[in-house]
């Protein structure tokens, strides 16, 4: 081994040690409370031996553990001493880990003062509150209270959960409501179905911390749930209730309402609940009116059944007591309450019906063309006229936005057409329309102005492509950067290839046949289905408003073609052209695309056009700096879109196409995907795939992807 390698090892080790030491220093400085308590818990575990022998088996356990017995004996210090221990060695890892995570994040984001207050007050409230409730229940015949009042507990779990409850006040909507609902559901369900002393402490600590968290931070707590959030809460609650009822019946427990062992006659009710929920939960998530009615009827039936059972027990008519009926009845009562309060969110009919006036859900290419001539449009606006795209038209018919519906997603394409004010209103109307119809809204390949409107509504965004624009005034192919383009032009002249800019629909049948065969041969050679959405085909190139560039040799054979979509200025004047279809013959000369694009640029320059757009290769650039995004929280979004682009790259070469366009020294304008929040991304990803591959089934897509991996 070379001496240099041997000598480098101590240096690497020293660097690693310094790095680790530096990390500990940063954590200790930023998280003094979390670091101190964690270190003290581990130190006491080692000194007392409770890290390898259960603390509850030690003779000193009764003097340090908290609970009603210790407090009645005058051991007032136990809520403090008990917090630093775990019942058994196996519990140390989850206890210390959860404390370090939950309290550490709270301290990191909110500061040590807030973290100490939340943790200590939440811990003491949980311990003393539980002891008080159990003491008050001591004079009753409540068997659960009698049993729990004799138990003792240790650990910081109540304080850690209180920190999490306070931290939720800082979470942006809609995740704040979701996290709070999940935390509340956890403590309530644990208390009802397990009902240990720790579960009672957790319930009290979280119930106290959730309402005062915002007050402690000086922030407004309440945020009215949207229709979408009501649907999500109701569907999740319905499914969760059915799952809990099934699991609790299979794995019986003894909680505060009694045993969850099923009575012999209760199996039918459990099965009916699970089957009905399985049938309607997805429809409920989409706001279907019929699903809401069924869910209300099911919840009301279960609440009435639980109430009747309680009355029969109280009257002595029922000798066999089943806590499952009561516990699940409480959950059904909560679900029924949510359904009734949020009833306005469930108005989507079983079948979609067209609406008269206001909006149009039908494909209206003629109307869209009129709007383009009147207001002008963006570089992708002409795609709104394609038959596959529907148009959502503004209330007064003065604006439109193209979209497709796939996988329950209303996927908008490009910027709205209309004045800036009309565009902004239409984006808001687009979101409202999707919300009312129970679909997920998303805007794909939009510019900065539309993205800003979406973010003003609380939406998120990520860059998905870059529009590559070549400005035509003063364009000359001079300098080293244009060498490839000049070579292509010279090669075409040498080989006798001429350039023609035509309206394809007006050409002889022989030209049309060559174009169609060339396109089909290109697809057959690659074994690929033709894509859609932002990518047109020969049918779209036949539109009289579209221009087609042809590379034709002396014998009349076409070596390649490109189609160009018009970009209108207000008043109907064409101000630019957007590249769409690109096809080449199998045996054509290599730089035929460079020749066609360069020649088209010069032809459009002569006609007075301002620019050509080489368009954005789909999903070829899903990144963007933090400054471009406006925050640093989009990593997971970018990862999903990068994965989608990488998956399709072997098939369609989007990223290779993006690299090819750099030969024309373009300037770049970002194109964005705007969406409500990250929870929508899996469904949006599926919708994008279906939009680009409209005729491809799941099996064919799997085979294509498998073939691309070879």
C-alpha positions as CSV (number, residue, x, y, z in Angstrom):
1,X,0.0,0.0,0.0
2,X,1.5,3.4,-0.9
3,X,2.7,5.5,2.0
4,X,0.5,8.4,1.1
5,X,-2.6,6.2,1.5
6,X,-1.5,5.1,5.0
7,X,-0.7,8.6,6.1
8,X,-4.1,9.8,5.0
9,X,-6.1,7.6,7.3
10,X,-5.4,9.4,10.6
11,X,-6.2,12.7,8.8
12,X,-9.5,11.4,7.6
13,X,-10.3,10.0,11.1
14,X,-9.4,13.3,12.7
15,X,-11.6,15.2,10.2
16,X,-14.5,12.9,10.9
17,X,-14.0,13.3,14.7
18,X,-13.9,17.1,14.3
19,X,-17.1,17.0,12.1
20,X,-18.9,14.8,14.7
21,X,-17.7,17.1,17.5
22,X,-18.8,20.1,15.6
23,X,-22.3,18.6,15.1
24,X,-22.6,17.9,18.8
25,X,-21.6,21.4,19.6
26,X,-24.2,22.9,17.2
27,X,-26.9,20.6,18.7
28,X,-26.0,21.5,22.2
29,X,-26.1,25.2,21.4
30,X,-29.3,25.1,19.4
31,X,-31.1,22.4,21.6
32,X,-29.8,22.9,25.2
33,X,-33.0,21.6,26.8
34,X,-33.4,18.6,24.5
35,X,-29.7,17.7,24.7
36,X,-29.6,18.1,28.5
37,X,-32.7,16.0,29.3
38,X,-31.7,13.3,26.8
39,X,-28.2,13.1,28.2
40,X,-29.6,12.9,31.8
41,X,-32.0,10.1,30.9
42,X,-29.2,8.0,29.4
43,X,-26.9,8.8,32.3
44,X,-29.4,7.8,34.9
45,X,-30.3,4.6,33.0
46,X,-26.6,3.6,33.1
47,X,-26.0,4.6,36.7
48,X,-29.1,2.9,38.1
49,X,-28.8,-0.1,35.8
50,X,-32.3,0.4,34.4
51,X,-30.9,0.3,30.9
52,X,-30.5,-3.5,31.2
53,X,-32.8,-4.3,34.2
54,X,-36.4,-3.3,34.3
55,X,-36.9,-0.2,36.6
56,X,-40.3,-1.4,37.7
57,X,-38.6,-4.4,39.3
58,X,-36.3,-2.3,41.5
59,X,-37.1,-1.6,45.1
60,X,-36.7,2.2,44.6
61,X,-39.3,2.3,41.7
62,X,-42.2,3.3,44.0
63,X,-40.3,6.3,45.3
64,X,-39.5,7.7,41.8
65,X,-42.6,6.7,39.7
66,X,-45.5,9.1,39.4
67,X,-49.2,8.2,39.7
68,X,-52.0,8.4,42.2
69,X,-50.4,6.0,44.8
70,X,-47.3,8.1,45.1
71,X,-49.1,11.4,45.3
72,X,-51.5,10.1,48.0
73,X,-48.4,9.0,50.0
74,X,-47.0,12.5,49.8
75,X,-44.3,11.8,47.2
76,X,-44.8,15.2,45.5
77,X,-41.5,14.9,43.6
78,X,-42.4,11.8,41.6
79,X,-43.8,13.8,38.5
80,X,-40.2,15.1,38.2
81,X,-38.1,12.1,39.0
82,X,-40.3,9.6,37.1
83,X,-39.9,11.6,33.9
84,X,-36.2,10.5,33.5
85,X,-36.8,6.7,33.5
86,X,-38.4,4.0,31.3
87,X,-40.4,1.1,32.6
88,X,-38.3,-1.5,30.8
89,X,-35.0,-1.5,28.9
90,X,-36.7,-2.1,25.6
91,X,-38.8,1.1,26.1
92,X,-35.7,3.3,26.4
93,X,-35.1,3.5,22.6
94,X,-38.6,4.6,21.6
95,X,-39.0,6.8,24.7
96,X,-35.6,8.7,24.3
97,X,-36.0,8.7,20.5
98,X,-39.5,10.2,20.5
99,X,-38.5,12.8,23.1
100,X,-35.4,13.8,21.2
101,X,-37.3,14.0,18.0
102,X,-40.5,15.8,19.1
103,X,-39.0,18.1,21.7
104,X,-35.9,18.7,19.6
105,X,-37.9,19.8,16.5
106,X,-40.0,22.1,18.7
107,X,-37.0,23.6,20.3
108,X,-35.2,24.0,17.0
109,X,-38.2,25.8,15.4
110,X,-39.7,27.7,18.3
111,X,-36.8,28.2,20.7
112,X,-35.9,26.8,24.1
113,X,-38.4,28.9,26.1
114,X,-41.4,27.7,24.2
115,X,-40.1,24.1,24.2
116,X,-39.5,24.1,28.0
117,X,-42.9,25.6,28.7
118,X,-44.8,23.2,26.4
119,X,-42.9,20.1,27.6
120,X,-42.9,20.8,31.3
121,X,-46.5,22.1,31.5
122,X,-47.8,19.4,29.3
123,X,-46.0,16.7,31.3
124,X,-47.3,18.0,34.7
125,X,-50.8,18.6,33.4
126,X,-51.0,15.1,32.1
127,X,-49.6,13.5,35.3
128,X,-51.6,15.6,37.8
129,X,-54.7,15.7,35.7
130,X,-54.8,11.9,35.4
131,X,-54.3,11.6,39.1
132,X,-57.1,14.0,39.9
133,X,-59.6,12.3,37.6
134,X,-58.7,8.9,39.0
135,X,-59.0,10.2,42.6
136,X,-62.5,11.7,41.8
137,X,-63.5,8.3,40.2
138,X,-62.3,6.4,43.3
139,X,-65.7,6.5,44.9
140,X,-67.4,4.9,41.9
141,X,-67.8,1.3,40.8
142,X,-65.9,2.0,37.6
143,X,-63.7,-1.1,37.3
144,X,-61.3,0.5,34.9
145,X,-60.7,3.5,37.1
146,X,-60.1,1.3,40.1
147,X,-57.5,-0.7,38.2
148,X,-55.7,2.3,36.7
149,X,-55.6,4.3,39.9
150,X,-53.3,1.6,41.3
151,X,-50.8,1.9,38.4
152,X,-47.6,4.0,38.3
153,X,-45.8,5.4,35.2
154,X,-42.6,6.9,34.1
155,X,-41.3,8.8,31.1
156,X,-41.7,12.1,29.2
157,X,-44.3,11.0,26.7
158,X,-47.0,13.4,27.8
159,X,-44.6,16.3,27.6
160,X,-43.3,15.2,24.2
161,X,-46.8,14.9,22.7
162,X,-47.7,18.4,24.2
163,X,-44.7,19.8,22.3
164,X,-46.0,18.2,19.1
165,X,-49.4,19.7,19.7
166,X,-48.0,23.2,20.2
167,X,-45.8,22.7,17.1
168,X,-48.8,22.1,14.9
169,X,-49.7,25.7,15.3
170,X,-46.7,26.6,13.1
171,X,-47.6,24.2,10.3
172,X,-49.0,25.7,7.1
173,X,-52.5,24.9,6.0
174,X,-53.9,22.4,5.1
175,X,-51.3,20.2,6.9
176,X,-52.0,21.9,10.2
177,X,-55.6,20.7,10.3
178,X,-54.6,17.2,9.1
179,X,-51.8,16.8,11.7
180,X,-54.0,18.1,14.5
181,X,-56.8,15.7,13.5
182,X,-54.4,12.8,13.4
183,X,-52.9,13.7,16.8
184,X,-56.4,14.0,18.3
185,X,-57.5,10.8,16.8
186,X,-54.4,9.0,18.1
187,X,-54.9,10.0,21.8
188,X,-58.7,9.4,21.7
189,X,-58.5,6.0,20.1
190,X,-55.6,4.9,22.3
191,X,-57.6,6.0,25.4
192,X,-60.8,4.3,24.3
193,X,-59.4,1.0,23.2
194,X,-56.2,0.6,25.4
195,X,-56.9,2.9,28.3
196,X,-53.6,2.7,30.2
197,X,-52.4,5.3,32.6
198,X,-50.1,6.7,29.9
199,X,-53.0,7.0,27.5
200,X,-55.0,9.0,30.0
201,X,-52.0,11.3,30.5
202,X,-51.5,11.7,26.8
203,X,-55.2,12.6,26.3
204,X,-55.1,15.3,28.9
205,X,-51.8,16.8,27.8
206,X,-52.8,17.0,24.1
207,X,-56.3,18.3,24.9
208,X,-54.7,21.1,26.9
209,X,-51.8,21.9,24.4
210,X,-53.9,21.9,21.2
211,X,-56.0,25.0,22.0
212,X,-53.3,26.9,23.9
213,X,-50.6,26.3,21.3
214,X,-51.6,29.2,19.1
215,X,-52.0,31.5,22.2
216,X,-48.6,30.6,23.4
217,X,-47.1,31.5,20.0
218,X,-49.4,34.5,19.4
219,X,-50.9,32.9,16.3
220,X,-54.5,32.5,15.2
221,X,-55.5,28.9,15.6
222,X,-58.7,28.5,13.7
223,X,-58.8,28.0,9.9
224,X,-62.1,27.1,8.3
225,X,-61.7,23.8,6.5
226,X,-62.3,23.9,2.8
227,X,-64.7,21.5,1.0
228,X,-61.7,19.4,0.1
229,X,-60.6,19.1,3.8
230,X,-64.1,18.2,4.9
231,X,-64.1,15.4,2.3
232,X,-60.7,14.2,3.3
233,X,-61.6,14.2,7.1
234,X,-64.9,12.5,6.6
235,X,-63.5,9.8,4.3
236,X,-60.5,9.1,6.5
237,X,-62.6,9.1,9.6
238,X,-65.1,6.7,8.0
239,X,-62.4,4.3,6.9
240,X,-60.5,4.5,10.2
241,X,-63.6,3.8,12.2
242,X,-64.3,0.6,10.2
243,X,-60.7,-0.6,10.4
244,X,-60.5,0.0,14.2
245,X,-63.8,-1.8,14.7
246,X,-62.6,-4.8,12.8
247,X,-59.1,-4.9,14.5
248,X,-60.6,-4.4,18.0
249,X,-63.0,-7.2,17.5
250,X,-60.2,-9.6,16.4
251,X,-57.7,-8.4,19.1
252,X,-59.9,-7.7,22.2
253,X,-58.7,-5.2,24.8
254,X,-60.0,-3.9,28.1
255,X,-60.4,-0.1,28.0
256,X,-62.4,2.5,30.0
257,X,-65.6,1.4,28.4
258,X,-65.1,-2.3,29.0
259,X,-63.9,-5.2,26.9
260,X,-63.9,-5.1,23.2
261,X,-64.8,-8.7,22.9
262,X,-67.6,-9.2,20.4
263,X,-71.1,-10.3,21.5
264,X,-72.3,-13.2,19.4
265,X,-74.9,-11.0,17.7
266,X,-72.4,-8.2,16.8
267,X,-70.5,-9.9,14.0
268,X,-73.2,-9.0,11.5
269,X,-72.9,-5.3,12.4
270,X,-69.1,-5.3,12.0
271,X,-69.3,-7.1,8.6
272,X,-72.0,-4.7,7.4
273,X,-70.0,-1.6,8.5
274,X,-66.8,-2.8,6.8
275,X,-68.6,-3.7,3.5
276,X,-70.5,-0.5,3.3
277,X,-67.5,1.6,4.1
278,X,-65.4,-0.2,1.5
279,X,-68.0,0.6,-1.1
280,X,-68.5,4.4,-0.4
281,X,-65.3,5.7,1.1
282,X,-63.7,6.7,-2.2
283,X,-66.9,8.3,-3.4
284,X,-67.1,10.2,-0.2
285,X,-63.5,11.5,-0.7
286,X,-64.7,12.9,-4.0
287,X,-67.7,14.6,-2.4
288,X,-70.4,12.4,-3.9
289,X,-73.9,13.3,-2.6
290,X,-75.1,9.7,-2.5
291,X,-72.0,8.6,-0.6
292,X,-72.6,11.3,2.0
293,X,-76.2,10.1,2.5
294,X,-75.1,6.5,2.9
295,X,-72.4,7.5,5.4
296,X,-74.8,9.6,7.4
297,X,-77.3,6.7,7.5
298,X,-74.6,4.2,8.5
299,X,-73.2,6.5,11.2
300,X,-76.6,7.3,12.7
301,X,-77.5,3.6,12.8
302,X,-74.4,2.8,14.7
303,X,-74.9,5.7,17.1
304,X,-78.5,4.7,17.8
305,X,-77.4,1.1,18.3
306,X,-74.7,2.1,20.8
307,X,-77.2,4.4,22.6
308,X,-79.8,1.6,22.8
309,X,-77.2,-0.8,24.1
310,X,-76.2,1.6,26.9
311,X,-79.9,2.1,27.9
312,X,-80.4,-1.7,27.9
313,X,-77.4,-2.2,30.2
314,X,-78.6,0.6,32.5
315,X,-82.1,-0.9,32.7
316,X,-80.6,-4.3,33.5
317,X,-82.0,-5.9,30.3
318,X,-78.5,-6.6,29.0
319,X,-76.3,-8.8,31.3
320,X,-73.4,-9.2,28.8
321,X,-71.5,-6.0,28.5
322,X,-69.5,-5.2,25.3
323,X,-67.2,-2.1,25.4
324,X,-66.7,-2.4,21.6
325,X,-70.2,-1.3,20.9
326,X,-69.8,1.8,23.1
327,X,-66.3,2.7,22.0
328,X,-67.1,2.4,18.3
329,X,-70.3,4.2,18.9
330,X,-68.3,7.2,20.2
331,X,-66.2,7.2,17.0
332,X,-69.3,6.9,14.9
333,X,-70.8,9.9,16.7
334,X,-67.7,11.9,15.9
335,X,-67.9,10.8,12.3
336,X,-71.6,11.8,12.1
337,X,-70.9,15.2,13.6
338,X,-68.2,15.8,10.9
339,X,-70.5,14.7,8.1
340,X,-73.4,17.0,9.3
341,X,-71.2,20.0,9.9
342,X,-69.4,19.6,6.5
343,X,-72.5,18.6,4.6
344,X,-72.0,21.5,2.1
345,X,-68.8,19.8,0.8
346,X,-70.8,16.8,-0.5
347,X,-72.8,18.1,-3.4
348,X,-71.3,16.3,-6.3
349,X,-73.9,14.3,-8.2
350,X,-73.4,10.7,-9.2
351,X,-73.3,11.6,-12.9
352,X,-71.6,14.8,-14.1
353,X,-74.1,17.1,-15.9
354,X,-73.2,20.0,-18.2
355,X,-74.1,23.4,-16.8
356,X,-75.9,26.0,-18.7
357,X,-74.1,29.3,-18.6
358,X,-71.2,30.3,-16.3
359,X,-68.7,27.7,-17.4
360,X,-68.3,25.3,-20.4
361,X,-67.0,21.8,-19.9
362,X,-67.2,20.9,-23.5
363,X,-64.5,21.2,-26.2
364,X,-65.0,24.6,-27.9
365,X,-62.2,25.2,-30.3
366,X,-63.9,27.9,-32.3
367,X,-64.6,30.0,-29.2
368,X,-61.0,29.5,-28.0
369,X,-59.7,30.7,-31.3
370,X,-61.8,33.8,-31.1
371,X,-60.4,34.5,-27.6
372,X,-56.8,34.0,-28.9
373,X,-57.4,36.5,-31.7
374,X,-58.9,39.0,-29.3
375,X,-56.5,38.8,-26.4
376,X,-53.5,37.0,-27.7
377,X,-51.9,34.1,-25.9
378,X,-48.8,32.4,-24.6
379,X,-46.5,30.0,-26.4
380,X,-48.6,27.0,-25.6
381,X,-52.1,28.7,-26.0
382,X,-52.7,27.2,-29.4
383,X,-52.9,23.8,-27.9
384,X,-56.2,24.8,-26.3
385,X,-57.7,24.5,-29.7
386,X,-56.8,20.8,-30.0
387,X,-59.9,18.5,-29.9
388,X,-58.5,16.4,-27.0
389,X,-58.4,19.4,-24.7
390,X,-61.5,20.8,-23.1
391,X,-61.9,24.5,-22.3
392,X,-63.2,26.0,-19.1
393,X,-64.6,29.4,-20.3
394,X,-65.0,32.3,-18.0
395,X,-68.4,33.4,-16.7
396,X,-68.8,36.0,-19.4
397,X,-67.1,34.1,-22.1
398,X,-64.1,36.4,-21.9
399,X,-61.4,34.0,-20.9
400,X,-60.6,30.3,-21.3
401,X,-58.2,27.7,-20.0
402,X,-57.5,24.3,-21.5
403,X,-57.5,21.2,-19.5
404,X,-57.8,17.4,-19.5
405,X,-59.4,15.1,-16.9
406,X,-57.4,12.0,-16.0
407,X,-57.3,9.8,-12.8
408,X,-59.6,12.2,-10.9
409,X,-57.4,15.2,-11.8
410,X,-58.4,18.3,-13.6
411,X,-55.1,19.0,-15.3
412,X,-54.9,22.5,-16.8
413,X,-52.6,23.1,-19.7
414,X,-50.7,26.4,-20.1
415,X,-51.7,29.9,-19.1
416,X,-55.3,31.0,-19.3
417,X,-56.3,33.1,-22.4
418,X,-57.6,36.6,-21.6
419,X,-56.6,39.8,-20.0
420,X,-54.4,39.6,-16.8
421,X,-57.4,40.3,-14.6
422,X,-59.5,37.7,-16.4
423,X,-56.7,35.2,-16.3
424,X,-56.4,35.6,-12.5
425,X,-60.1,35.1,-12.0
426,X,-60.2,32.1,-14.2
427,X,-57.4,30.4,-12.2
428,X,-59.6,30.8,-9.1
429,X,-62.7,29.6,-10.9
430,X,-60.7,26.6,-12.2
431,X,-59.8,25.6,-8.6
432,X,-63.4,26.1,-7.5
433,X,-64.8,24.1,-10.4
434,X,-62.5,21.2,-9.6
435,X,-63.4,21.4,-5.9
436,X,-67.1,21.3,-6.6
437,X,-66.7,18.4,-9.0
438,X,-64.7,16.3,-6.5
439,X,-61.5,16.3,-8.7
440,X,-58.0,17.4,-8.0
441,X,-56.9,20.7,-9.7
442,X,-53.4,21.2,-11.1
443,X,-51.9,23.6,-13.6
444,X,-49.2,22.2,-15.9
445,X,-46.6,24.2,-17.9
446,X,-47.7,27.6,-16.8
447,X,-45.7,30.8,-16.6
448,X,-44.7,33.0,-13.8
449,X,-47.8,35.1,-13.8
450,X,-50.2,32.1,-13.5
451,X,-47.9,30.6,-10.9
452,X,-48.0,33.8,-8.8
453,X,-51.9,33.7,-8.9
454,X,-51.8,30.1,-7.8
455,X,-49.4,30.8,-4.9
456,X,-51.6,33.7,-3.8
457,X,-54.3,31.0,-3.2
458,X,-51.9,29.0,-1.0
459,X,-50.8,26.5,-3.7
460,X,-47.4,25.1,-4.2
461,X,-45.3,25.0,-7.4
462,X,-42.3,23.4,-8.9
463,X,-40.4,24.0,-12.2
464,X,-41.1,21.2,-14.7
465,X,-39.5,22.6,-17.9
466,X,-37.8,25.5,-19.5
467,X,-39.3,27.2,-22.6
468,X,-36.4,27.7,-25.0
469,X,-36.9,31.0,-27.0
470,X,-34.9,32.3,-29.9
471,X,-35.4,36.0,-30.5
472,X,-35.5,36.8,-34.2
473,X,-34.8,40.5,-34.6
474,X,-31.1,40.8,-35.6
475,X,-30.6,37.0,-35.6
476,X,-27.5,35.9,-37.6
477,X,-25.8,32.6,-37.4
478,X,-22.3,34.0,-36.8
479,X,-19.7,33.0,-34.3
480,X,-18.4,29.8,-32.9
481,X,-21.6,29.0,-31.0
482,X,-23.5,28.7,-34.3
483,X,-21.0,26.3,-36.0
484,X,-23.4,23.3,-35.9
485,X,-26.2,25.3,-37.4
486,X,-24.0,26.7,-40.2
487,X,-22.7,23.2,-41.0
488,X,-26.3,21.9,-41.3
489,X,-27.3,24.7,-43.7
490,X,-24.1,24.1,-45.8
491,X,-24.7,20.4,-45.8
492,X,-28.3,20.8,-47.1
493,X,-27.1,23.1,-49.9
494,X,-24.4,20.7,-50.9
495,X,-26.8,17.7,-50.9
496,X,-29.4,19.6,-52.9
497,X,-31.9,19.8,-50.0
498,X,-34.3,22.7,-50.2
499,X,-36.5,24.3,-47.5
500,X,-40.2,24.8,-47.9
501,X,-42.5,26.5,-45.4
502,X,-46.1,25.4,-46.2
503,X,-49.6,25.0,-45.0
504,X,-49.8,21.2,-44.9
505,X,-53.5,20.9,-45.5
506,X,-53.1,22.7,-48.9
507,X,-50.4,20.3,-50.2
508,X,-50.7,17.6,-52.9
509,X,-51.8,14.2,-51.6
510,X,-48.3,12.9,-52.4
511,X,-46.8,15.3,-49.9
512,X,-49.4,14.4,-47.2
513,X,-48.8,10.7,-47.8
514,X,-45.0,11.1,-47.3
515,X,-45.5,13.1,-44.1
516,X,-47.9,10.6,-42.7
517,X,-45.7,7.6,-43.6
518,X,-42.6,9.3,-42.3
519,X,-44.3,10.0,-38.9
520,X,-45.7,6.4,-38.7
521,X,-42.4,4.9,-39.6
522,X,-40.7,6.9,-36.9
523,X,-43.1,5.6,-34.3
524,X,-43.0,2.0,-35.6
525,X,-39.2,2.0,-35.6
526,X,-39.2,2.9,-31.9
527,X,-42.1,0.7,-31.1
528,X,-43.8,3.6,-29.2
529,X,-47.3,5.0,-29.0
530,X,-47.8,8.6,-30.1
531,X,-47.9,11.0,-27.3
532,X,-50.4,13.8,-26.7
533,X,-51.2,16.6,-24.3
534,X,-48.4,19.2,-25.1
535,X,-47.2,17.1,-28.1
536,X,-49.2,17.3,-31.3
537,X,-49.2,14.9,-34.3
538,X,-49.8,15.1,-38.0
539,X,-53.6,15.7,-37.4
540,X,-52.7,18.9,-35.5
541,X,-50.2,19.9,-38.2
542,X,-53.0,19.8,-40.8
543,X,-54.7,22.9,-39.2
544,X,-54.7,25.8,-41.7
545,X,-53.3,28.1,-39.0
546,X,-50.2,25.9,-38.5
547,X,-47.1,26.1,-40.6
548,X,-45.0,23.1,-41.6
549,X,-41.4,23.2,-42.6
550,X,-40.2,20.5,-45.0
551,X,-36.7,19.4,-46.1
552,X,-37.1,18.2,-49.7
553,X,-34.5,16.8,-52.1
554,X,-34.3,17.2,-55.9
555,X,-36.4,14.1,-56.4
556,X,-39.2,15.4,-54.3
557,X,-38.5,13.1,-51.3
558,X,-39.1,14.6,-47.9
559,X,-36.2,14.1,-45.5
560,X,-37.8,15.7,-42.4
561,X,-40.5,18.0,-41.2
562,X,-41.3,20.4,-38.3
563,X,-44.7,22.0,-37.5
564,X,-45.0,25.4,-36.0
565,X,-48.0,26.6,-33.9
566,X,-49.0,30.3,-34.0
567,X,-48.5,32.6,-31.0
568,X,-51.0,35.5,-31.2
569,X,-50.7,39.1,-30.0
570,X,-53.9,41.0,-29.0
571,X,-55.8,41.8,-32.1
572,X,-55.0,38.6,-34.0
573,X,-51.5,39.4,-35.3
574,X,-49.1,36.4,-35.2
575,X,-46.1,37.5,-33.1
576,X,-44.2,34.2,-32.9
577,X,-44.2,30.5,-33.6
578,X,-43.9,27.5,-31.3
579,X,-42.2,24.3,-32.4
580,X,-44.4,21.2,-32.1
581,X,-43.9,18.1,-34.3
582,X,-40.5,16.9,-35.4
583,X,-40.1,14.0,-37.7
584,X,-37.2,12.7,-39.9
585,X,-36.9,10.0,-42.6
586,X,-34.9,7.0,-41.6
587,X,-32.2,7.6,-44.2
588,X,-32.2,11.4,-44.1
589,X,-29.0,13.4,-43.7
590,X,-28.0,13.7,-40.1
591,X,-28.5,17.4,-39.3
592,X,-31.9,17.7,-40.9
593,X,-33.5,19.1,-37.8
594,X,-30.9,21.8,-37.3
595,X,-31.5,22.7,-41.0
596,X,-35.2,22.9,-40.6
597,X,-35.2,24.9,-37.4
598,X,-32.6,27.4,-38.6
599,X,-34.3,27.8,-42.0
600,X,-37.7,28.3,-40.2
601,X,-36.2,31.0,-38.0
602,X,-34.9,32.9,-41.0
603,X,-38.3,32.6,-42.8
604,X,-40.3,33.8,-39.8
605,X,-37.8,36.6,-39.3
606,X,-38.5,37.8,-42.9
607,X,-42.2,37.7,-42.0
608,X,-41.7,40.0,-39.0
609,X,-42.1,37.5,-36.2
610,X,-40.6,38.4,-32.9
611,X,-39.4,35.0,-31.8
612,X,-39.6,31.3,-32.2
613,X,-40.2,29.0,-29.2
614,X,-38.5,25.6,-29.3
615,X,-40.9,24.7,-26.5
616,X,-40.1,23.0,-23.3
617,X,-39.1,19.3,-23.5
618,X,-41.6,17.7,-21.1
619,X,-40.2,16.8,-17.7
620,X,-36.7,17.4,-19.0
621,X,-35.9,20.0,-16.3
622,X,-37.7,19.4,-13.0
623,X,-35.2,21.4,-10.9
624,X,-34.6,25.0,-10.3
625,X,-32.8,26.8,-7.6
626,X,-34.2,27.6,-4.2
627,X,-34.6,31.2,-5.3
628,X,-36.6,30.1,-8.3
629,X,-39.0,28.1,-6.2
630,X,-39.3,30.7,-3.5
631,X,-38.5,28.3,-0.7
632,X,-36.4,25.2,0.1
633,X,-39.2,22.7,0.6
634,X,-39.7,21.3,-2.8
635,X,-37.2,18.5,-2.8
636,X,-39.7,15.7,-2.6
637,X,-41.8,17.3,-5.4
638,X,-38.7,17.5,-7.6
639,X,-37.8,14.0,-6.9
640,X,-41.2,12.7,-8.1
641,X,-41.1,14.7,-11.3
642,X,-37.4,13.8,-11.9
643,X,-38.4,10.1,-11.5
644,X,-41.2,10.5,-14.0
645,X,-38.9,12.2,-16.5
646,X,-36.2,9.6,-16.0
647,X,-38.7,6.8,-16.5
648,X,-39.9,8.1,-19.9
649,X,-36.4,9.3,-21.0
650,X,-35.3,5.9,-22.5
651,X,-38.6,5.9,-24.5
652,X,-38.9,9.4,-25.8
653,X,-35.6,11.2,-25.1
654,X,-37.0,14.4,-23.5
655,X,-33.7,15.3,-21.9
656,X,-31.8,14.6,-25.1
657,X,-34.2,16.9,-26.9
658,X,-33.6,19.6,-24.3
659,X,-29.9,19.3,-24.8
660,X,-30.3,19.5,-28.6
661,X,-32.2,22.8,-28.4
662,X,-29.2,24.5,-26.7
663,X,-27.5,24.6,-30.1
664,X,-29.7,27.5,-31.0
665,X,-28.4,29.7,-28.1
666,X,-31.9,30.3,-26.7
667,X,-33.0,32.2,-23.7
668,X,-35.0,30.4,-21.1
669,X,-38.3,31.0,-19.3
670,X,-39.4,28.7,-16.6
671,X,-42.5,26.6,-16.9
672,X,-44.2,25.4,-13.7
673,X,-46.5,22.8,-12.2
674,X,-48.8,24.4,-9.7
675,X,-50.7,22.2,-7.2
676,X,-52.6,22.5,-3.9
677,X,-50.2,20.5,-1.8
678,X,-47.9,17.5,-1.8
679,X,-50.7,15.0,-1.0
680,X,-52.0,15.5,-4.5
681,X,-48.7,14.6,-6.2
682,X,-49.1,10.8,-6.7
683,X,-52.5,11.3,-8.4
684,X,-51.2,14.2,-10.5
685,X,-48.2,12.1,-11.6
686,X,-50.6,9.4,-12.8
687,X,-52.7,12.0,-14.6
688,X,-49.6,13.5,-16.4
689,X,-48.6,10.0,-17.6
690,X,-52.2,9.3,-18.8
691,X,-52.3,12.8,-20.5
692,X,-49.1,12.1,-22.4
693,X,-49.9,8.5,-23.2
694,X,-53.7,8.6,-23.7
695,X,-54.2,5.3,-25.4
696,X,-51.7,3.2,-23.4
697,X,-53.1,0.8,-20.8
698,X,-51.3,-0.2,-17.7
699,X,-50.0,-3.5,-19.1
700,X,-48.6,-1.8,-22.3
701,X,-46.9,0.9,-20.2
702,X,-45.3,-1.8,-18.0
703,X,-44.0,-3.6,-21.1
704,X,-42.7,-0.4,-22.6
705,X,-40.8,0.5,-19.4
706,X,-39.4,-3.0,-19.1
707,X,-38.2,-2.8,-22.7
708,X,-36.6,0.6,-22.0
709,X,-34.5,-0.9,-19.3
710,X,-32.7,-3.2,-21.6
